[in-house]
Amino acid sequence: MPSFIKIAMNFEYTENQKMIAQTIREFGEKNMRPFIMEWDESQHFPVELFKKLGELGLMGVLVPEEYGGAGLGYLEYVTVIDEIAKIDPSIGLSVAAHNSLCTGHILAFGNEVQKKKYLPKLASAEWIGAWGLTEPNTGSDAMNMLTTAVRDGDDWVLNGSKCWITHGISSNIAVVIARTGERRDSHGMTAFIVEKTTPGFAGGRKENKLGMRASETTELLFENCRVPHENVLGEVGDGFIQSMKVLDGGRISIAALSLGILRGAYEAALKYAQERHQFDQPIASFQGIAFKLADMKTDLEVSELLTMQAADLKNRGQKVSLKSAMAKYYASEAAVRVSVDAVQIFGGYGYTKDFPVEKFYRDSKLCTIGEGTSEIQKLVISREILH
């Protein structure tokens, strides 16, 4: 029997997952929950919090112990993102981006020198990582990117800009994909490791966002930025292919993030519906509310199943494109549905910032956009099933 079927039949956490979940819950109550709305209102990116998460091993979950990481698998990783996002999705998003994009790209495609140099700093959160693929005019059309890298002796000179970059200002290092060949050539892009102190490299404008406001989103700017050839990740021309593989894993991250939002919104709505009385009875006793809760619970279970299936395939080194796209697509759309219903169950209170569902509602929408929109996920799914 395939292991993912066993997981689907039994959602009980392993001992490792139980320990991780309990650690995050205790840490979150002390270090996150009291500050959630303060960070949200001011769009404050709490760098010191991520240093503490690094001390717990949560910023290098998938990094082998030999490189200073926790050396865990994707099931544990899903638990990490799920549990953090249930408290504050903004922090969950940043933990996911750091783990799966910048750190994950170097882990997957870096050589031994690069891994030994950068992974320990990233896994401990001594350094915060960013990842640059998207540009102002090339969201889903990544092969049409304008940022260029031109070889000059032992260096590459980067010019251009990236946008919607998580940690674009506060990061110490970024993996950046730039065009080294012709536009629309899938082998015309290359991935570079760029340290923030490199002359000609800077963070740009910070976005003022609807949700996920404590997760920093900015531009990256390159002006005659010289990067040594030794900082090329993998082979010249492989940057786009590498990015698509990184995003396959990144979609599991967003599915897990969506799962945390789903779980947080559902649990808040369930508790409120049992405590709130109207017409001398809990509002959960009314079919209009009970049916909403039934839909929410079903969305939660389906999202968890798809996410765990994708994580299990990733753990076993099997192709994950179809499952990760399905998990990301379903869970992200479900997160929006469930958070909307949670606000409805809370009624007028749900529209205020005094209760958590208002923030889950705002945060959820990003999950249907980041790391490939829902429309792109459907494109990936259809191509996989029609291949």
C-alpha positions as CSV (number, residue, x, y, z in Angstrom):
1,M,0.0,0.0,0.0
2,P,1.5,3.4,-1.0
3,S,2.5,5.4,2.1
4,F,0.4,8.4,1.0
5,I,-2.7,6.2,1.3
6,K,-1.8,5.3,4.9
7,I,-1.4,9.0,5.6
8,A,-4.7,9.7,4.1
9,M,-6.4,7.1,6.4
10,N,-4.7,8.4,9.5
11,F,-4.1,12.0,10.2
12,E,-2.6,11.5,13.6
13,Y,0.7,13.4,14.0
14,T,3.9,11.3,14.4
15,E,5.8,11.9,17.6
16,N,8.1,14.3,15.7
17,Q,5.1,16.3,14.5
18,K,3.5,16.3,17.9
19,M,6.7,17.8,19.4
20,I,7.0,20.4,16.6
21,A,3.3,21.4,17.0
22,Q,3.6,21.8,20.7
23,T,6.8,23.7,20.5
24,I,5.3,26.1,18.0
25,R,2.1,26.6,20.0
26,E,4.0,27.4,23.2
27,F,6.4,29.7,21.3
28,G,3.6,31.4,19.4
29,E,1.5,32.2,22.4
30,K,4.4,34.0,24.0
31,N,6.3,35.5,21.0
32,M,3.7,36.0,18.3
33,R,0.1,36.3,19.4
34,P,0.5,39.4,21.6
35,F,2.0,41.3,18.7
36,I,-0.1,40.1,15.7
37,M,-2.2,43.2,15.1
38,E,0.6,45.6,16.0
39,W,2.8,44.0,13.3
40,D,-0.2,44.0,10.9
41,E,-1.1,47.6,11.4
42,S,2.4,48.9,11.0
43,Q,3.5,46.3,8.4
44,H,6.5,45.6,10.7
45,F,8.7,42.7,9.6
46,P,9.9,41.2,13.0
47,V,13.4,40.1,12.0
48,E,14.3,39.1,15.6
49,L,11.3,36.7,15.7
50,F,12.9,34.8,12.8
51,K,16.2,34.6,14.6
52,K,14.3,32.9,17.5
53,L,12.6,30.6,15.0
54,G,16.0,29.8,13.6
55,E,17.2,28.8,17.1
56,L,14.3,26.3,17.2
57,G,15.4,24.8,13.9
58,L,12.4,26.1,12.0
59,M,14.2,28.2,9.4
60,G,16.1,25.2,8.0
61,V,13.5,22.4,8.4
62,L,14.6,20.5,5.3
63,V,18.3,21.3,5.5
64,P,20.4,18.2,6.5
65,E,22.1,18.4,9.9
66,E,25.5,18.4,8.2
67,Y,24.7,21.9,7.0
68,G,23.2,23.1,10.3
69,G,19.6,22.3,9.5
70,A,16.9,20.2,11.3
71,G,17.2,17.4,8.7
72,L,13.4,16.8,8.7
73,G,11.1,15.8,5.9
74,Y,8.1,17.4,4.1
75,L,5.5,16.0,6.5
76,E,7.2,17.8,9.4
77,Y,7.6,20.9,7.2
78,V,3.9,21.0,6.4
79,T,3.3,20.8,10.2
80,V,5.6,23.7,10.8
81,I,3.9,26.0,8.3
82,D,0.4,24.9,9.2
83,E,0.9,25.5,13.0
84,I,2.6,28.9,12.5
85,A,0.0,30.1,10.0
86,K,-2.8,29.1,12.4
87,I,-1.4,31.8,14.7
88,D,-0.3,34.4,12.1
89,P,-0.3,33.6,8.4
90,S,2.1,36.5,7.7
91,I,4.8,34.8,9.8
92,G,4.0,31.5,8.2
93,L,4.4,33.0,4.7
94,S,7.9,34.3,5.6
95,V,9.0,31.1,7.1
96,A,7.8,29.2,4.0
97,A,9.5,31.6,1.6
98,H,12.8,31.4,3.5
99,N,12.7,27.6,3.7
100,S,11.4,26.6,0.3
101,L,12.6,29.3,-2.1
102,C,16.0,30.8,-1.2
103,T,17.2,28.0,1.1
104,G,15.5,25.3,-0.9
105,H,17.1,26.5,-4.2
106,I,20.6,26.4,-2.8
107,L,19.9,23.0,-1.2
108,A,18.6,21.5,-4.4
109,F,21.1,23.0,-6.9
110,G,24.1,24.4,-5.1
111,N,27.5,22.7,-5.1
112,E,29.3,21.6,-2.0
113,V,31.1,24.9,-1.6
114,Q,27.9,26.9,-1.9
115,K,26.0,24.7,0.5
116,K,28.7,24.8,3.2
117,K,29.0,28.6,2.8
118,Y,25.4,29.6,2.8
119,L,23.1,26.9,4.3
120,P,24.3,27.1,7.9
121,K,23.7,30.8,7.9
122,L,20.2,30.4,6.4
123,A,19.2,27.4,8.5
124,S,20.0,29.3,11.7
125,A,18.4,32.5,10.4
126,E,21.7,34.4,11.0
127,W,20.9,35.4,7.4
128,I,17.4,35.9,6.0
129,G,16.9,34.7,2.4
130,A,15.0,36.1,-0.6
131,W,14.2,34.7,-4.0
132,G,13.8,36.8,-7.1
133,L,12.0,35.5,-10.2
134,T,8.9,37.8,-10.8
135,E,9.3,41.1,-12.6
136,P,6.8,44.0,-13.0
137,N,5.8,43.0,-16.6
138,T,6.4,39.2,-16.3
139,G,4.3,37.7,-13.5
140,S,3.3,34.3,-14.9
141,D,5.3,35.0,-18.1
142,A,8.6,34.4,-16.4
143,M,10.4,33.4,-19.7
144,N,9.9,37.0,-20.9
145,M,12.0,38.5,-18.1
146,L,14.0,41.6,-18.7
147,T,16.6,41.5,-15.9
148,T,19.9,40.5,-17.6
149,A,23.2,39.0,-16.6
150,V,26.1,39.5,-18.9
151,R,29.4,37.7,-18.6
152,D,32.4,39.9,-18.0
153,G,35.6,38.0,-17.3
154,D,35.1,36.1,-14.0
155,D,32.0,38.1,-13.1
156,W,28.4,38.4,-14.3
157,V,26.9,41.9,-14.5
158,L,23.2,42.1,-13.5
159,N,20.9,44.9,-14.5
160,G,17.1,45.1,-14.0
161,S,14.6,44.7,-11.2
162,K,12.4,42.1,-9.5
163,C,9.1,42.7,-7.7
164,W,6.8,41.0,-5.1
165,I,9.9,39.7,-3.4
166,T,9.5,38.4,0.1
167,H,12.2,39.9,2.4
168,G,13.6,42.1,-0.4
169,I,14.9,44.7,2.0
170,S,15.7,42.8,5.2
171,S,17.3,39.8,3.5
172,N,21.1,39.2,3.6
173,I,21.1,37.0,0.5
174,A,19.0,36.4,-2.5
175,V,18.8,33.8,-5.2
176,V,18.1,35.7,-8.4
177,I,17.1,34.4,-11.8
178,A,18.3,36.6,-14.7
179,R,18.3,36.3,-18.4
180,T,21.6,35.1,-19.9
181,G,20.2,34.2,-23.3
182,E,17.3,35.0,-25.6
183,R,13.9,35.9,-24.3
184,R,11.3,33.0,-24.1
185,D,14.2,30.5,-24.3
186,S,13.7,28.1,-21.4
187,H,17.5,27.6,-21.3
188,G,18.1,31.3,-21.5
189,M,18.1,32.1,-17.8
190,T,20.6,31.5,-15.0
191,A,20.3,31.5,-11.2
192,F,22.7,33.5,-9.1
193,I,23.4,33.8,-5.4
194,V,23.7,37.5,-4.6
195,E,24.8,38.8,-1.2
196,K,23.0,42.0,-0.1
197,T,26.4,43.8,0.4
198,T,27.2,43.4,-3.3
199,P,27.6,46.9,-4.9
200,G,24.8,47.7,-7.2
201,F,22.2,45.5,-5.4
202,A,19.5,47.0,-3.2
203,G,16.0,46.6,-2.0
204,G,13.4,48.9,-3.5
205,R,9.9,50.0,-2.7
206,K,7.9,48.2,0.0
207,E,4.4,47.2,-1.0
208,N,1.4,48.4,1.1
209,K,-0.7,45.2,1.1
210,L,-4.2,44.0,1.8
211,G,-3.0,41.1,4.0
212,M,0.1,39.2,5.0
213,R,1.3,42.7,6.2
214,A,4.0,41.5,8.6
215,S,5.7,39.6,5.8
216,E,7.9,42.1,3.9
217,T,7.2,42.4,0.2
218,T,9.5,44.7,-1.9
219,E,11.4,45.2,-5.1
220,L,14.9,44.1,-5.8
221,L,17.1,46.5,-7.9
222,F,20.2,45.7,-9.8
223,E,22.4,48.4,-11.4
224,N,25.7,47.1,-12.8
225,C,25.7,44.5,-10.0
226,R,28.8,42.3,-10.3
227,V,28.4,38.7,-9.2
228,P,31.3,36.3,-9.3
229,H,30.9,33.3,-11.6
230,E,31.4,31.0,-8.6
231,N,27.9,32.2,-7.4
232,V,26.1,30.6,-10.4
233,L,23.8,27.9,-9.1
234,G,24.1,24.8,-11.3
235,E,24.8,25.3,-14.9
236,V,24.5,28.5,-16.9
237,G,21.1,28.4,-18.7
238,D,19.4,26.2,-16.1
239,G,17.8,28.9,-14.0
240,F,14.3,28.6,-15.4
241,I,14.2,24.8,-15.2
242,Q,15.5,25.0,-11.6
243,S,12.9,27.6,-10.7
244,M,10.0,25.4,-11.9
245,K,11.3,22.6,-9.8
246,V,11.7,24.9,-6.8
247,L,8.1,26.1,-7.3
248,D,6.8,22.5,-7.3
249,G,8.0,22.3,-3.7
250,G,7.0,25.9,-3.0
251,R,3.4,25.0,-3.9
252,I,3.4,22.6,-1.0
253,S,4.4,25.5,1.2
254,I,1.5,27.6,0.1
255,A,-0.9,24.6,0.4
256,A,0.4,24.2,4.0
257,L,0.0,28.0,4.6
258,S,-3.5,27.8,3.3
259,L,-4.2,24.8,5.6
260,G,-3.1,26.9,8.6
261,I,-5.5,29.7,7.6
262,L,-8.3,27.2,7.0
263,R,-7.7,25.5,10.4
264,G,-7.5,28.8,12.3
265,A,-10.6,30.3,10.7
266,Y,-12.6,27.1,11.1
267,E,-11.6,26.5,14.8
268,A,-12.4,30.2,15.6
269,A,-15.8,29.9,13.8
270,L,-16.7,26.6,15.4
271,K,-15.9,27.9,18.9
272,Y,-17.8,31.1,18.4
273,A,-20.9,29.3,16.9
274,Q,-21.1,27.1,20.0
275,E,-20.7,30.0,22.4
276,R,-22.8,32.7,20.7
277,H,-26.5,32.5,21.6
278,Q,-29.4,33.9,19.7
279,F,-33.1,33.1,20.3
280,D,-32.0,31.3,23.5
281,Q,-29.8,28.7,21.8
282,P,-26.3,28.5,20.3
283,I,-26.2,29.8,16.7
284,A,-24.5,26.4,15.8
285,S,-27.9,24.8,16.3
286,F,-29.3,26.7,13.3
287,Q,-29.0,24.8,10.0
288,G,-27.7,27.9,8.1
289,I,-24.7,28.0,10.5
290,A,-24.3,24.2,10.9
291,F,-24.1,23.7,7.1
292,K,-21.4,26.3,6.8
293,L,-19.4,24.5,9.5
294,A,-19.9,21.2,7.6
295,D,-18.6,22.8,4.4
296,M,-15.6,24.3,6.3
297,K,-14.7,21.0,7.9
298,T,-14.9,19.2,4.6
299,D,-12.7,21.8,2.9
300,L,-10.2,21.4,5.7
301,E,-10.0,17.6,5.4
302,V,-9.7,17.6,1.6
303,S,-7.0,20.3,1.8
304,E,-5.1,18.3,4.4
305,L,-5.3,15.1,2.3
306,L,-4.0,16.7,-0.9
307,T,-1.2,18.6,0.9
308,M,0.0,15.4,2.8
309,Q,-0.1,13.4,-0.5
310,A,2.1,16.0,-2.2
311,A,4.4,16.1,0.8
312,D,4.7,12.3,0.8
313,L,5.6,12.2,-2.9
314,K,8.2,14.9,-2.3
315,N,9.7,12.9,0.6
316,R,10.0,9.9,-1.7
317,G,11.7,11.8,-4.5
318,Q,8.8,11.3,-6.9
319,K,7.4,13.8,-9.4
320,V,5.2,16.1,-7.5
321,S,4.0,18.7,-10.1
322,L,0.4,17.4,-10.4
323,K,-0.2,16.8,-6.7
324,S,1.5,20.0,-5.5
325,A,-0.5,22.1,-8.0
326,M,-3.8,20.4,-7.0
327,A,-3.0,20.9,-3.3
328,K,-2.0,24.5,-3.7
329,Y,-5.1,25.2,-5.9
330,Y,-7.6,23.6,-3.8
331,A,-6.3,24.6,-0.4
332,S,-5.8,28.2,-1.3
333,E,-9.3,28.6,-2.8
334,A,-10.7,26.7,0.2
335,A,-8.9,29.1,2.6
336,V,-10.7,32.0,1.0
337,R,-14.1,30.3,1.2
338,V,-13.6,29.2,4.8
339,S,-12.4,32.6,6.0
340,V,-15.3,34.3,4.2
341,D,-17.7,32.0,6.0
342,A,-16.0,32.5,9.3
343,V,-16.5,36.2,9.0
344,Q,-20.2,35.6,8.2
345,I,-20.6,33.3,11.2
346,F,-19.1,36.0,13.5
347,G,-21.5,38.6,11.9
348,G,-20.7,42.2,12.7
349,Y,-17.9,41.1,15.1
350,G,-16.2,39.3,12.3
351,Y,-15.8,42.6,10.4
352,T,-13.8,44.1,13.3
353,K,-10.1,43.7,14.2
354,D,-11.1,42.5,17.7
355,F,-11.5,38.9,16.4
356,P,-9.0,36.8,14.4
357,V,-11.3,35.9,11.4
358,E,-11.0,39.4,9.8
359,K,-7.2,38.9,9.4
360,F,-7.6,35.3,8.2
361,Y,-9.9,36.7,5.5
362,R,-7.4,39.4,4.4
363,D,-4.4,37.0,4.5
364,S,-6.1,34.2,2.7
365,K,-6.3,35.9,-0.7
366,L,-2.6,36.0,-1.2
367,C,-2.5,32.2,-1.2
368,T,-4.5,32.1,-4.5
369,I,-2.0,34.5,-6.1
370,G,1.6,33.8,-4.8
371,E,3.8,31.1,-6.3
372,G,1.5,30.7,-9.2
373,T,-2.1,32.0,-9.4
374,S,-5.0,29.6,-9.2
375,E,-5.4,29.9,-13.0
376,I,-1.7,28.9,-13.5
377,Q,-2.3,25.9,-11.2
378,K,-5.2,24.8,-13.4
379,L,-2.9,25.2,-16.4
380,V,-0.3,22.9,-14.7
381,I,-3.0,20.4,-13.7
382,S,-4.5,20.2,-17.1
383,R,-1.2,19.8,-18.8
384,E,-0.2,17.0,-16.5
385,I,-3.4,15.1,-17.0
386,L,-3.5,15.6,-20.7
387,H,0.2,14.8,-21.3
